[in-house]
């Protein structure tokens, strides 16, 4: 950041303070930062009236600051503080009038730590008025320079503080009604103060833009997402998104293929009676490392049956003992018929060695459930037992697919969240 030393200067005709003249030949008003007197730059800086009675707002761009924006060197020549009041709340922002001998006048606006750059829009365009917005049934749209601008908000602000040089005459407490419309990267503002109308085009200045143009010493602390703030992805975001999406698709395809492989049937008996318990089932030709799945199924109602299962290895040693419950409940209440439980249970294990195994099955305990509205209890009369080997458990593959899918979707979710944050302060509501 530097200050322009190659300037003319004047003395304030009210307080005598020395003032730099920075703004070129179109300046009409100069407001003294020391005494707040408004001077007429077109009439030998004649004192017109006292403008300021408030302390100067803090800004990282004091008058005289020189910086480069979009390849053009500008000097800060004026400072305005605008305030908007609504519903008992107030919002303030600072407009800095800029001057370039080659490109004329522009503005840097500082609001909640964000900086934007504005210039007058001189192309023909349809004027977006508050009346149009009030009458519109869908969000109003204007087109300019090949871009589509959607209505954003209507604001009414007033000048609260001013100092420096201006190409127009600021008046304290003059109210400006502004209708804003926004594209993906720019905003058009249709402003009216009294009978004067102006359209400005605004773009966002990132922290890098400010650092490159004005130096790295500025300590701006942006708050919430600005309407014009672009979404910033990580350097490897697109690669991670594409790679994760590919891996997610591969996982889904493999998951589909494996889910069709139900293994081979080792044993099946669908009509084991109570009289046959304890029951013994041979599990022949199991292969080392393969997954074996046992399924028990009963036909009881409002009963709970606990079974004990014991597996012995080809060496006739107990491999493990486990318990499983088969239960199902049903009845009727004020909401209608209901049921709970599947009347089945499963047990899985991996065969440590190849060979013939034996399953021992017995009833360990049993209970009956009786309650108001419940169906009449009925104990099981037949028990089904199926054993399959070579089962493929694909739960891990499903988790992998979800994980890769989440990584692929995360940048999109962040971008969508950012987009919603940009439009969150819009005062347009879509009616049902």
TINUTOR-40291 format. One record per residue: residue in three letters; x, y, z of N, C-alpha, C in turn. Coordinates in steps of 0.001 Angstrom, whole numbers, padded with zeros to 6 digits, always signed. Each point is the difference from the previous one (the first is absolute). Example, Ala and Ser with C-alpha at 12.3 -4.5 7.8 and 13.67 -1.06 7.14 Angstrom:
ALA+013190-005690+007800-000890+001190+000000+000900+001200+000000SER-000350+001050-000720+000820+001190+000060-000770+001090+000730
***
This chain:
UNK+000854-001176+000000-000854+001176+000000+000892+001228+000000UNK-000285+000993-000865+000766+001241-000047-000963+001168-000031UNK+000511+001177+000297-000780+001223-000082+000523+000835-001148UNK-000905+000637-000689+000360+000799-001158+000606+001316+000473UNK+001291+000187-000246+000682+001220+000424+000031+001061-001089UNK-000213-000403-001239+000070+000926-001126-001380+000593-000238UNK-000452+000856+000925-001343+000554-000084+000045+001485+000293UNK-001070+000680-000422-000202+001389+000395-000635+000011+001372UNK+000028+001130+000657-000640+000108+001303-000639+001364+000144UNK-000973+000058+000912-000688+001253+000315-000086+000104+001513UNK-000395+001147+000470-000313+000181+001406-001505+000088+000149UNK-000521-000690+000992-001436+000051+000256-000388+001438+000308UNK-000989+000509-000684-000430+001385+000195-000759+000189+001302UNK-000267-001093+000711-000694+000119+001283+000960-000104+001173UNK+000925-001006-000049+000889-000203+001148+001464+000212-000332UNK+000343+000151-001284+001370+000256-000404+000862-001230-000150UNK-000544-001166+000224+000789-001224-000111+000395-000257-001445UNK+001210-000561-000186+000444-000333-001336-000690-001249-000525UNK-000500+000079-001241-000736-001111-000600+000614-000347-001343UNK+000232-001282-000253+000473-000449-001303-001140+000030-000999UNK+000332+000352-001233-000967-000033-001101+000405-001161-000905UNK-000819-001066-000001+000382-001253-000649-000913-000409-001136UNK-001187+000577-000082-001066-000624-000765-000230+000443-001413UNK+000830+000797-000613-000221+000340-001396-000990+001139-000194UNK-000276+000300-001271-000767+001191-000337-001489-000087+000201UNK-000538-001184+000263-001446-000129+000142-000462+000078+001449UNK+000933+000234+000917-000373+000128+001407-000780+001287+000200UNK-001134-000091+000672-000841+001170+000281-000071+000317+001483UNK+000301-000979+000842-000151+000186+001442+001207-000577+000720UNK+000480+000745+000991+001104-000473+000836-000419+000195+001453UNK-000030-001069+000774-000405+000075+001400+001239-000140+000868UNK+000264+001004+000818+001204+000032+000826-000069-001081+001075UNK+001028-000851+000090-000019-001059+001020+000273+000519+001408UNK+000459+001255+000118+000350+000546+001315-001173+000711+000668UNK-000687+000830-000765-001113+000741+000600-001357-000430-000533UNK-000010-000834-001049-001259-000500-000530-000746+000989-000865UNK+000660+001077-000434-000675+001001-000825-000030-000445-001455UNK-001142+000199-000637-000150-000315-001416+000441+001202-000822UNK+000976-000209-000887+000566+001060-000829-000422-000184-001445UNK-000274+001115-000674-000403-000022-001405+001255+000052-000861UNK+000374-001128-000615+001225-000066-000793-000107+000786-001294UNK-001197+000369-000399-000181+000774-001239-000005+001500+000262UNK+000099+000429+001269-000055+001429+000351+001069+000301+001044UNK+001272-000251-000378+001148+000299+000865-000140-000611+001390UNK-000609-001168+000060-000144-000752+001247-000692+000826+001086UNK-001040+000660-000425-000811+000786+000933-000709-000933+000975UNK+000014+000387+001275-000667-000809+001021-001506+000067-000198UNK-000625-001179-000068-001446-000054-000188-000719-000262+001324UNK+000362-001074+000657-000656-000335+001266+000835-001049+000711UNK-000273-000142+001275+000687-001029+000781-000716-001326-000232UNK+000779-001008-000340-000598-001292-000362+000091-001010+001129UNK+001171-000164+000574+000213-001091+000948-000036+000476+001442UNK-000618-000785+000846+000064+000207+001442+000293-001319+000706UNK+000547-000958-000756+000298-001325+000534+001451-000352-000289UNK+000596-000880+000804+001389-000396-000252+000129-000779-001305UNK+001187+000057-000564+000264-000686-001260-000062-001516+000201UNK-000706-000713-000870-000031-001467+000092+001386-000578-000292UNK+000308-001124+000620+001271-000662-000257-000030-000669-001367UNK+001072+000184-000757+000085-000603-001328+001447-000325-000326UNK+000247-001094-000687+001366-000311-000441+000393+000762-001264UNK-000938+000804-000536+000268+000748-001235-000187+001493+000257UNK+000891+000647+000764-000150+001438+000243+000175+000798-001286UNK-000500+001224+000032+000111+000866-001176+001474+000197-000350UNK+000291-000127-001284+001372+000081-000479+000619-001351-000278UNK-000661-001076+000421+000510-001344-000257+000005-000286-001495UNK+001080-000576-000482+000121-000375-001407+000045-001520-000096UNK-000771-000551-000903-000010-001443-000200-000389-000348-001418UNK+000211-001257-000355-000296-000463-001358-001155-000993+000033UNK-001003+000254-000831-001164-000868-000109-000213-000335-001469UNK-000003-001288-000300-000207-000465-001377+000975+000677-000965UNK+001247+000151+000442+001045+000554-000849+000000+001505-000122UNK-000849+000697+000741-000093+001461-000073+000361+000582+001359UNK+000817+001064-000004+000384+000646+001248-001031+001060+000384UNK-000486-000113+001235-000998+000939+000516+000523+000649+001275UNK-000529+001195+000272+000269+000709+001247-001305+000200+000749UNK+000016-000271+001299-001186+000246+000825-000103+001496+000244UNK-001114+000610-000422-000159+001451+000142-001156+000374+000922UNK-000882-000934+000329-001146+000335+000842-000474-001193+000804UNK-000683+000283+001095-000500-001044+000893-001434+000318+000403UNK-000886-000974-000179-001403+000133+000405-000377-001174+000891UNK-000719+000295+001073-000588-001060+000809-001506+000002-000238UNK-000517-001146-000456-001438-000164-000215-000576-000838+001131UNK-001222+000300+000390-000693-000761+001033-001394-000338-000498UNK-000387-001254+000213-001365-000436-000305-000687-000354+001312UNK-001223+000502+000168-000794-000297+001192-001231-000793-000410UNK-000234-001080+000736-001203-000791-000281-000364-000833+001211UNK-001239+000114+000393-000563-000839+001061+000821+000068+001293UNK+000427+001219+000332+000744+000192+001233+001468-000370-000066UNK+000494-000390-001162+001405-000366-000162+000661+000942-001001UNK+001317+000014+000002+000732+000852-000939+001196-000751-000560UNK+000346+000328-001239+001165-000565-000683+000798+001161-000588UNK+001301-000030+000171+000853+001074-000508+001067-000574-000920UNK+000375+000774-001000+001104-000378-000876+000689+001264-000494UNK+001223-000155-000480+000810+001131-000437+000218-000059-001501UNK-000300+001108-000661+000299+000164-001422+001204+000923-000135UNK+000994-000446-000757+001199+000800-000240-000003+000426-001463UNK-000102+001315-000242+000046+000470-001386+001432-000071-000500UNK+000159-000596-001190+001306-000173-000625+000100+000885-001232UNK+001238+000367-000324+000223+000784-001217+001232-000512-000725UNK-000144-000147-001315+001118-000340-000878+000029+001010-001141UNK+001147+000594-000300+000064+000953-001113-000394-000619-001337UNK+000145-001328-000125-000306-000659-001277-001375-000659-000019UNK-000527-000391+001152-001258-000747+000041-001093+000686+000814UNK+000261+001191+000495-001051+000754+000668-000278-000473+001412UNK-001292+000010+000348-000413-000204+001388-000581-001400+000215UNK+000211-000499+001202-000522-001316+000377-000128-000018+001522UNK-000401-001167+000531-000196-000130+001444+000566-001329+000503UNK+000597+000034+001187+000244-001208+000794-000947+000060+001192UNK-000770-001051+000178-000913-000078+001140+000524-001027+000989UNK+000032+000381+001270+000432-000890+001078-001202-000286+000892UNK-000394-001285+000047-001157-000397+000804+000285-001348+000650UNK-000050-000046+001319+000231-001225+000769+001309-000682-000391UNK+001025+000811-000269+001308-000541-000334+000166-000405-001452UNK-001055+000103-000798+000060-000327-001425+000163+001281-000818UNK+000720-000109-001116+000198+001140-000896-000616-000291-001363UNK-000665+001007-000558-000532-000096-001356+000426+001226-000789UNK-000015-000134-001317+000410+001072-000907-001170+000340-000905UNK-000346+001293-000070-001177+000423-000769+000361+001123-000960UNK-000627-000076-001180+000108+001072-000986-001375+000244-000596UNK-000171+001195-000514-001278+000328-000625-000202-000858-001243UNK-001205-000534-000146-000347-000823-001156-000678+000901-001023UNK+000615+000144-001166-000459+000994-000964-000735-000602-001196UNK-000142-001317-000045-000707-000598-001134-001509+000109+000198UNK-000756-000031-001109-001465+000020+000133-000488-001229+000766UNK-000930+000207+000911-000510-001102+000812-001385+000352+000512UNK-000827-001008+000172-001327+000204+000573+000136+000361+001472UNK-000669+001073+000407+000086+000455+001385-000850-000898+000894UNK+000622-000584+001014-000726-000836+000954-000443+000874+001169UNK-001280+000236+000083-000539+000907+001012-000638-000780+001143UNK-000167+000642+001174-000715-000652+001104-001428-000381-000369UNK-000659+000815-000844-001371-000324-000420-000030-001301-000789UNK+000982-000176-000879+000074-001248-000772+000149-001189+000950UNK+000879+000156+000988+000222-001088+000953-001275-000305+000777UNK-000709+001037+000428-001220-000204+000789-001077-000710-000808UNK-000088+000305-001290-001063-000584-000833+000356-001388-000516UNK+001277-000337-000016+000445-001249-000635-000480-001217+000780UNK-000440-001018-000733-000394-001271+000611+001163-000984+000051UNK+000985+000208-000875+001231-000791+000032+001178+000955+000127UNK+001126-000513+000444+001171+000847+000237+000365+000781-001265UNK+000040+001341+000050+000322+000803-001184+001408-000284-000516UNK+000154+000140-001311+001271-000279-000664+000286+001100-001012UNK+001257+000428-000082+000448+000888-001069+001205-000646-000671UNK+000206+000372-001262+001114-000536-000776+000903+001156-000418UNK+001306-000209+000156+000957+001036-000369+001335-000646-000318UNK+000604+000425-001110+001319-000501-000360+000076-001497-000146UNK-001103-000621-000435-000027-001443-000151-000216-000756+001295UNK-000237+000710+001097-000208-000654+001291-001428+000152+000486UNK-000405-000916+000857-001335+000007+000605+000135+000421+001461UNK-000759+001011+000378+000062+000535+001353-001362-000171+000667UNK-000010-000774+001096-001232-000266+000731-000126+000962+001177UNK-001225+000437+000241-000244+000938+001095+000552-000552+001307UNK+000647+000892+000775+000570-000407+001281-000691+000679+001186UNK+000030+001333+000042-000611+000683+001133-000249+001469-000324UNK-000822+000628+000830-000251+001438-000053+000419+000600+001333UNK+000832+001045-000048+000479+000635+001229-000194+001508-000083UNK-000108+000612+001162-000045+001463+000096+001032+000420+001030UNK+000988+000762-000445+001087+000409+000885+000141+001511-000018UNK+000762+000511+000964+000270+001434+000058+001460+000218+000349UNK+000525+001175-000390+001396+000337+000275+000121+000440+001455UNK+000934-000630+000707+000208+000306+001414+001292+000774+000236UNK+000960-000136-000934+001285+000681+000140+000595+000162-001388UNK+000707+001115-000201+000665+000227-001286+001228+000865+000211UNK+001057-000302-000757+001175+000863-000051+000726-000243-001306UNK+000747+001018-000444+000767-000145-001222-000673+000644-001193UNK+000396-000436-001195-000460+000593-001255-001014-000913-000680UNK-000993+000658-000624-001051-000745-000679-000371+000708-001293UNK-000413-000807-000972-000433+000551-001288-001472+000384+000040UNK-000556+000039+001181-001391+000393+000218-000092+000572+001411UNK-001136+000509+000376-000129+000649+001299-000759-000890+000978UNK+000705-000663+000927-000708-000813+000993-000799+000878+000955UNK-001130-000488+000395-000825+000710+000983-000300-000964+001142UNK+000301+000429+001193-000197-000859+001155-001470-000352+000158UNK-000237-001276+000269-001344-000560+000208-000819-000082-001286UNK+000608+000335-001154-000700-000270-001262-000193-001506-000134UNK-001204-000399-000330-000313-001428-000086+000154-000486-001436UNK+000635-001151-000138+000192-000638-001300-000721-001337-000005UNK-000901-000164-000964-000735-001257-000155+000690-000823-001076UNK+000430-001200+000352+000786-000831-000913-000650-001362-000173UNK-000188-000393-001261-000472-001338-000343+001176-000749-000609UNK+000320-001161+000540+001169-000759-000446-000421-001282-000698UNK+000743-000336-001053-000202-001258-000725+001366-000649-000184UNK+000053-001316+000125+001294-000678+000063+000086-001155-000985UNK+001182-000125-000610+000326-001177-000808+000925-000883+000826UNK+000689-000926-000646+000923-000857+000741+001217+000761+000509UNK+000398+001067-000712+001248+000675+000349-000123+001505+000167UNK-001131+000596-000385-000122+001453+000027-001364+000415+000542UNK-000080+001267+000388-001259+000547+000497-000261+001340-000670UNK-001222+000191-000451-000456+001284-000521-000841+000674+001071UNK+000300+001273+000273-000748+000759+001001-000686+001172-000683UNK-001314+000061+000143-000812+001070-000575-000340+000963+001136UNK+000736+001121+000078-000110+000913+001136-000678+001296-000408UNK-000823+000504+000897-000681+001271-000234+000068+000837+001266UNK+000568+001218-000143+000044+000986+001073-000739+001231-000485UNK-001174+000256+000562-000831+001075-000522-000426-000322-001413UNK+000352+000878-000937-000349-000230-001405+001170-000568-000795UNK+001152-000205+000646+001185-000486-000702+000045-001527+000034UNK+000257-000566-001178+000098-001452-000124+001400-000395-000450UNK+000440-001174+000462+001313-000500-000393+000000-001520+000087UNK+000668-000631-000971+000181-001447+000010+001490-000280+000157UNK+000361-000824+000960+001399-000365+000205+000167-001510-000117UNK+001178-000397-000460+000349-001411-000135+001074-000320+001035UNK-000247-001019+000814+000878-000321+001125+000559-001408-000139UNK+001295-000139+000289+000657-001309+000027+000705-000166+001345UNK+000312-001240+000315+000615-000310+001301+001517+000103-000097UNK+000625+000536+001048+001455+000043+000108+000423-000972+001098UNK+000736-001013-000383+000435-000996+000977+001140+000553+000849UNK+000353-000741+001040+001128+000398+000842+001288+000057-000816UNK+000149-000908-000964+001182+000023-000870+000000+001242-000883UNK-001184+000375-000518-000089+001214-000822+000439+001227+000798UNK-000470+000098+001241+000346+001149+000837+001487-000009+000338UNK+000536-001180+000325+001418-000095+000350+000887+000363-001184UNK-000364-000445-001191+000794+000306-001192-000113+001469-000385UNK-001181+000587+000204-000211+001377-000429+000412+001043+001014UNK-000118-000332+001299+000254+000999+001035+001076-000428+000995UNK+000557-001186-000165+001033-000464+000907-000540-000990+001008UNK+000890-000824+000562-000432-001076+000903-000283+000455+001424UNK+000183+001279+000308-000132+000451+001381-001424+000172+000477UNK-000972-000001-000890-001387+000206+000409-000520-001222+000740UNK-000654+000226+001104-000539-001098+000800-001521+000043-000051UNK-000533-000534-001072-001449-000071-000144-000494-001311+000598UNK-001098+000061+000710-000574-001190+000628-001425-000187-000502UNK-000150-000669-001147-001350-000197-000548-000886-000772+000959UNK-001277+000406+000045-000978-000702+000820-000684-001084-000798UNK-001323+000002+000026-000745-001028-000712+000199+000135-001505UNK-000474-000976-000737+000197-000038-001451-000644+001220-000649UNK+000768+000676-000843-000512+001162-000733-000777-000483-001219UNK-001061+000727-000401-000783-000436-001170+000831-000214-001262UNK+001076+000761-000176+000816-000127-001210+001249-000861+000211UNK+000173-000525+001185+001203-000777+000295-000012-001319-000759UNK+001011-000257-000839+000027-001260-000759+000342-001179+000898UNK-000446-001169-000422+000327-001226+000732+001438-000395-000312UNK+000770-000287+001036+001410-000328-000165+000232-001467+000300UNK+000421-000753-001015+000296-001414+000175+001473-000195+000337UNK+000292-001163+000567+001379-000350+000275+000752-000288-001289UNK+001339-000005+000045+000792-000200-001222-000207-001366-000644UNK-000333-001019+000803-000185-001357-000529-001452-000448+000059UNK-000899+000960+000146-001405-000344+000217-000597-000760-001180UNK+000245+000470-001218-000595-000653-001170+000533-001419-000180UNK+001310-000180+000229+000574-001343-000122-000609-000939+001034UNK-000078+000449+001252-000573-000840+001051-001457-000321-000282UNK-000728+000981-000506-001411-000224-000295-000160-001033-001109UNK+000780+000143-001079-000107-000937-001121+000454-001400+000398UNK+001148-000080+000679+000523-001311+000399-000952-000698+000969UNK-000534+000743+000950-000920-000601+000975-001278-000470-000668UNK-000486+000762-000968-001212-000413-000713+000244-001297-000770UNK+001179-000112-000629+000331-001226-000740+000081-001191+000952UNK+000682+000179+001131+000119-001096+000971-001355-000377+000576UNK-000866+000982+000211-001340-000299+000522-000782-000851-000990UNK+000100+000326-001294-000688-000787-001029+000560-001423-000045UNK+001334-000125+000085+000619-001334-000002-000499-000816+001190UNK-000056+000623+001167-000476-000707+001199-001439-000460-000171UNK-000838+000848-000593-001407-000367-000206-000112-001170-000968UNK+000798+000020-001082-000044-001096-000970+000463-001312+000636UNK+001111+000056+000737+000486-001208+000675-001009-000467+001038UNK-000615+000955+000686-001020-000334+000996-001170-000733-000642UNK-000403+000464-001175-001106-000647-000706+000370-001427-000400UNK+001227-000174-000510+000430-001337-000429+000074-000947+001191UNK+000603+000452+001086+000163-000871+001165-001328-000311+000675UNK-000932+000950-000051-001289-000237+000653-000807-001091-000692UNK+000326-000310-001240-000709-001074-000713+000575-001375+000312UNK+001140-000028+000676+000635-001275+000337-000451-000422+001398UNK-000902-000963+000048-000595-000438+001271+000698-001208+000601UNK+001109-000425-000593+000732-001148+000531-000668-001324-000361UNK+000424-001082+000666-000566-001324-000280-000690-000534+001256UNK-001016-000794-000223-000758-000558+001118+000749-001188+000593UNK+000230+000038+001293+000688-001077+000713-000998-000917+000684UNK-001053+000598+000534-000992-000803+000712-001319+000759+000008UNK-001113-000774-000053-001324+000618+000066-001002-000991+000567UNK-000770+000455+000960-001119-000769+000551-001033+001026+000449UNK-001152-000031-000654-000998+001034+000247-001112-000460+000943UNK+000122-001166+000604-001086-000515+000845+000552-000763+001193UNK+000814+000682+000785+000510-000615+001224-001064+000145+001086UNK-000430-001098+000561-001035+000034+001039+000642+000113+001374UNK-000826+000310+000991+000495+000089+001366+000545-001351+000484UNK-000647-001061-000465+000414-001337+000447+001400-000357-000472UNK+000487+000667-001066+001321-000327-000547+001128+000692+000752UNK-000333+000915+000890+001039+000691+000757+000497-000877+001142UNK+001270+000050+000367+001063+000729-000699+000262-000571-001390UNK+000425+000880-000891+000104-000349-001415+001458+000068-000428UNK+000368-000897-000882+001372-000040-000508-000025+000101-001513UNK+000839+000912-000560+000051+000191-001452+001444-000051-000474UNK+000325-000872-000961+001363-000060-000539+000241+001151-000988UNK+001130+000641+000138+000397+001073-000920+001243-000489-000732UNK-000204-000541-001173+001072-000709-000693+000713+000888-001021UNK+001285-000345-000164+000830+000595-001053+000106+001530+000112UNK+000116+000484+001214+000256+001440+000152+001463+000278-000318UNK+000249+001150-000614+001359+000362-000398+000570+001031+000969UNK+001287-000111+000228+000665+000900+000937-000156+001457-000444UNK-000395+000849+000925-000100+001428-000264-001314+000475-000567UNK-000853-000921-000481-001247+000465-000585-001017+000320+001094UNK-000897+000918-000336-001011+000440+000952-001207-000922-000072UNK-000434-000464+001174-001148-000902+000102-001119+000744+000726UNK-001219-000107-000520-001141+000702+000593-001114-000987+000316UNK-000451-000010+001259-001105-000851+000446-001228+000873+000204UNK-001154-000495-000441-001256+000728+000173-001024-000894+000673UNK-000565+000485+001107-001093-000674+000695-001286+000755-000266UNK-001093-000712-000246-001300+000641-000222-001086-000820+000683UNK-000885+000700+000721-001083-000674+000713-001357+000475-000478UNK-001068-000517+000630-001360+000387-000386-000853+000372+001210UNK+000644+000366+001107-000749+000372+001190-000523+001424-000077UNK-000994+000308+000841-000585+001336+000090-000030+000412+001465UNK+000488+001190+000285+000059+000540+001362+000747-000948+000948UNK+001087-000545-000537+000872-000852+000811+001452+000382-000249UNK+000815-000310+000986+001441+000218-000091+000679-001328+000289UNK+000817-000444-000958+000669-001295+000142+001499+000200-000121UNK+000737-000378+001044+001445+000102-000019+000635-001342-000297UNK+000879-000030-001011+000639-001255-000415+001497+000068+000274UNK+000559-001144+000353+001437-000127+000189+000586-000761-001182UNK+001045+000570-000591+000648-000618-001155+001462-000276+000344UNK+000456-001187-000359+001389-000387+000245+000587-000567-001285UNK+001166+000491-000364+000692-000462-001207+001259-000753+000423UNK+000161-001203-000552+001231-000769+000246+000803-000084-001289UNK+001314-000017+000143+000917+000005-001140+000212-001406-000532UNK+000707-000132-001138+000309-001340-000525+000783-000849+000995UNK+000688+000612+000959+000740-000756+001015-000891-000337+001187UNK-001301+000239-000129-000996-000286+001037+000235+000828+001264UNK+000489+001210-000203+000171+000937+001099-001032+001118-000134UNK-000474+000466+001142-001000+001077-000035+000655+001278-000521UNK-000516+000470-001097+000520+001239-000589-000552+001212+000736UNK-001311+000015+000238-000620+001067+000795-001428-000404+000339UNK-000555+000694+000979-001399-000141+000386-000639+001383-000010UNK-001201+000078-000521-000673+001298-000098-001493-000172+000223UNK-000659+001097+000309-001446-000003+000175-000668+000931-000992UNK-001183-000405-000455-000786+000830-000900-001467-000093+000400UNK-000740+001097-000188-001420+000048+000363-000850+000153-001244UNK-001098-000747-000051-000988+000108-001075-001281+000525+000638UNK-000515+001128-000483-001164+000607+000636-000830+000786-001010UNK-001295+000066+000304-000907+000819-000803-001204+000346+000868UNK-000430+001277-000089-001137+000478+000783-000972+000716-000932UNK-001287-000089+000300-001017+000677-000806-001210+000294+000869UNK-000829+000912-000479-001212+000362+000727-000739+001103-000723UNK-000893+000639+000731-000801+001073-000573-000214+001066+001070UNK+000136+001273-000403-000267+001101+000915-000820+001057-000720UNK-000038+001191+000560-000834+001061-000574+000445+000387-001403UNK+001259-000229-000318+000511+000351-001332-000134-001137-001001UNK-000506-001149+000418-000163-001126-000917+000896-001163+000374UNK+000155-000933-000944+000826-001181+000230+001478+000368+000013UNK+000773-000719+000803+001434+000237+000048+000717-001332+000201UNK+001254-000019-000377+000830-001186+000217+001439+000437+000196UNK+000770-000843+000670+001389+000314+000300+000790-001299+000062UNK+001206+000021-000529+000831-001202-000017-000167-000770-001296UNK+001036-000787-000356-000009-000713-001281-000113-001510+000155UNK-000032-000489+001229-000063-001442+000230+001202-000720-000611UNK+001127+000679-000041+001199-000635-000552+001235+000573+000680UNK+001101-000721-000132+001273+000436+000571+001126-000569-000843UNK+001146+000693+000026+001135-000433-000808+001262-000068+000843UNK+000917-000838-000450+001306-000146+000633+001024-000238-001098UNK+001111+000735+000064+001046-000146-001017+001329-000329+000669UNK+000819-000786-000681+001351-000286+000479+000868-000396-001188UNK+001295+000102+000195+000951-000412-001033+000634-001332+000406UNK+000022-000909-000949+000601-001318+000266+001515+000156+000088UNK+000604-000342+001123+001459+000164+000122+000787-000991-000843UNK-000550-001197-000198+000675-001020-000816-001040-000663-000894UNK+000463-000651-001034-000907-000734-000881-000392-001326+000643UNK-001235-000450-000291-000444-001282+000533-001477-000012+000306UNK-000406-001030+000773-001408-000179+000362-000229+000490+001432UNK-000986+000864+000158-000359+000549+001303-001367-000564+000411UNK-000347+000189+001269-001301-000450+000497-000639+001133+000800UNK-001305+000208-000241-000783+000980+000750-000921-000732+000965UNK+000030+000416+001275-000927-000519+001003-000955+001134+000377UNK-001309-000291-000059-001033+001010+000233-000957-000494+001071UNK-000300+000875+000983-000937-000383+001050-000737+001247+000486UNK-001210-000233+000540-000803+001086+000562+000491+000286+001411UNK+000388+001233+000237+000545+000382+001305-001085+000547+000925UNK-000856+000890-000499-001076+000571+000811-001093+000521-000920UNK-001170+000243+000604-001140+000441-000804-000953+000805+000881UNK-000557+001075-000562-000946+000828+000734-001190+000335-000889UNK-001139+000231+000642-001236+000381-000694-000364+001420+000406UNK-000440+000802-000965-000371+001395+000281-001503+000168-000133UNK-000603+000462+001083-001441+000263+000000-000225+001448+000429UNK-000831+000711-000752-000324+001386+000331-001322+000365-000640UNK-000602+001075+000478-001273+000462-000550+000179+000380-001461UNK-000824-000547-000864+000088+000297-001424+000937-000898-000754UNK+000775-000828+000704+000951-000882-000669-000719-001222-000565UNK+000571-000563-001060-000543-001225-000572+000205-001156+000977UNK-000761-001052-000188+000107-001170+000863+001368-000650-000205UNK+000743-000234+001075+001330-000601-000150-000072-001398-000612UNK+001001-000302-000832+000095-001328-000602+001472-000372-000094UNK+000393-001037+000685+001382-000435-000043+000360-000596-001353UNK+001284-000005-000289+000425-000522-001300-000184-001511-000039UNK-000365-000475-001177-000183-001442-000223+001027-000557-000964UNK+000528+000858-000854+001024-000422-000955+001102+001040-000028UNK+001213-000473-000038+001166+000867-000037+000791-000292-001265UNK+000280+001043-000749+000789-000163-001215+001464+000299+000255UNK+000884-000757-000636+001437+000203+000126+000629-000084-001379UNK+000686+001054-000396+000757-000017-001260+001422+000456+000295UNK+000952-000629-000685+001406+000348+000159+000592+000172-001391UNK+000634+001151-000228+000641+000267-001292+001443+000417+000263UNK+000889-000403-000897+001409+000374+000125+000419+000794-001235UNK+001155+000656+000123+000463+000845-001105-000772+001298-000089UNK-000569+000438+001128-000777+001236+000024+000945+001198-000106UNK-000420+001010-000771+000774+001231-000138-000687+001101+000802UNK+000655+000479+001058-000523+001134+000756+000497+001287-000654UNK-000925+000820-000423+000370+001180-000787-000244+001291+000766UNK-000185-000094+001309-000234+001214+000783+001153+000978-000101UNK+001240-000508+000045+001163+000880-000099+000053+000699-001343UNK-000438-000740-001056+000007+000594-001328-001054+001101-000102UNK-001122-000202+000673-001032+001031+000022+000502+001248+000723UNK+000710-000207+001109+000567+001139+000720+001029+000735-000855UNK+000804-000774-000747+000991+000626-000881-000683+000826-001080UNK-001084-000547-000582-000736+000737-001029-000582+001286+000566UNK-000558-000089+001212-000554+001198+000636+001103+001009+000312UNK+001157-000504+000447+001107+000894+000306+000508+000731-001231UNK+000241-000754-001085+000454+000639-001236-001071+000943-000550UNK-001267-000422+000104-001077+000869-000464-000071+001285+000796UNK+000234-000101+001324-000001+001202+000828+001122+000953-000366UNK+001198-000560-000257+001129+000842-000407-000291+000673-001337UNK-000616-000752-000932-000328+000569-001310-001058+001085+000116UNK-000946-000184+000926-001104+000961+000125+000364+001206+000849UNK+001053-000112+000825+000313+001067+000937+000257+001346-000676UNK+000822+000093-001065+000176+001301-000650-001313+000572-000526UNK-000855-000869-000549-001302+000478-000480-000850+000506+001157UNK+000022-000717+001123-000775+000437+001162+000519+001337+000518UNK+001325+000163+000019+000578+001274+000443-000382+001123-000948UNK+000073-000282-001308-000364+001026-000978-001477+000363+000116UNK-000833-000996+000217-001432+000266+000146-000276+000808+001267UNK+000697-000340+001070-000158+000758+001244+000456+001441-000188UNK+001114+000184-000720+000504+001346-000272-001001+000787-000843UNK-000578-000659-001004-000996+000668-000850-001195+000469+000831UNK-000469-000852+000908-001124+000389+000856+000384+001154+000914UNK+001252-000014+000485+000449+001091+000867+000052+001315-000762UNK+000376-000042-001282+000038+001223-000813-001386+000627-000122UNK-001016-000837-000112-001359+000500-000226-000807+000096+001288UNK+000613-000290+001140-000755-000060+001261-000603+001353+000364UNK+000701+001088-000314-000490+001322+000401-000944+000625-001022UNK-000293-000723-001050-000960+000518-000977-001369+000136+000651UNK-000698+001095-000306-001320+000213+000600-001131-000534-000880UNK+000357-000741-001057-001045-000576-000854-000455-001330+000584UNK-001293-000203+000054-000559-001274+000454-000930-000535-001071UNK+000169-001277-000329-000878-000657-000968-001249-000471+000712UNK-001137+000509-000430-001262-000393+000617-000502-001288-000619UNK-000596-000856+000845-000549-001275-000473-001267+000241-000809
***
